[in-house]
Amino acid sequence: MGLSYKVSDVLGVFGGVRYVFANNSFNGFFRNLVINPEHPVGNPAGGFIKATNFFENIGDLTYSETTADKELNTLQYLWGITPIIGLHFSPSEELNVSLRFEYETRLKLTNETIIDETKAFPVLEKSETDFPATISLGATYKILRDLTLAISGNYFFDRQANYGRIKTRTAFPELTPVFFKNSEIIDRNYFELALGFEYEIDDDIFFSAGFLRGQSGVNSNFQTDFNHHLSSNSFGLGTSYALNRNVKFNVGAMITIFDKNEKSIKYGENIEGDILFTERYSRSSAVFAIGLDVNIDR
């Protein structure tokens, strides 16, 4: 929700707020986790063995309990308000430039836990999950009568926000979280750069294409199998068709390819030294959208 004001023929300003809310639901289990390390005491043959049995055999009761069968049923919720200010500058019919700043949104995620054998979601525990302040700059320029170029950039002040990344939990008071400092998990702020164009085939048909690069600044301390952040490249295509003066039909598609990442994790020790595993992070996504624009003023 917001208000805009026309200062002059070339300058406009905006102020508003965004209501932010979220609900996360985790309901599941893991059972019969098996591994196949070769170990003179824990697993001499090197075949697959239940992880909990392996760690019990080598005397590591902590990881034996960690890898035992677990069930989880919890709901997390949060809400907050984001103030937004903006500026629009249009010195000519061909050029439009806009600048937007979103303030940091302080958020706390609250657990409503029913079953938590993982001991990762204590009942009613609150954790910081802020939205960082963001500054965005965008511009469009009409290169030709039928061709418009668009560029934009978004910069996120991640290092100033609080993401509530848990480093460990204390034994007393029971399961009290100890959090990472931002400087320990974020090396650089995240940013995005985008480039696109729109081509007017005729008065009724438009075609558009674009590219966006998202550059992550987190380090390996931030990454977990449960929640991780990866740099990415996104490619989009779209088209629109004006059915008549008041109705326009839109179709678009986008694919995102994420950079792969990995880190080594220590899961215990044996007589030969540390037991290390490699956790690998990768993903991809695809989006398809259909829309309808209706103008009721004409």
Beta strands, then each sheet from edge to edge (+ up, - down):
strand 1: 2-6
strand 2: 11-30
strand 3: 34-35
strand 4: 49-50
strand 5: 70-89
strand 6: 95-102
strand 7: 108-116
strand 8: 126-128
strand 9: 134-142
strand 10: 147-156
strand 11: 166-170
strand 12: 176-179
strand 13: 191-200
strand 14: 205-215
strand 15: 232-242
strand 16: 247-258
strand 17: 261-270
strand 18: 273-281
strand 19: 284-294
sheet 1: 1+ 2- 5+ 6- 9+ 10- 13+ 14- 15+ 16- 19+
sheet 2: 1+ 2- 5+ 7- 8+
sheet 3: 3+ 4-
sheet 4: 11+ 12-
sheet 5: 17+ 18-
end
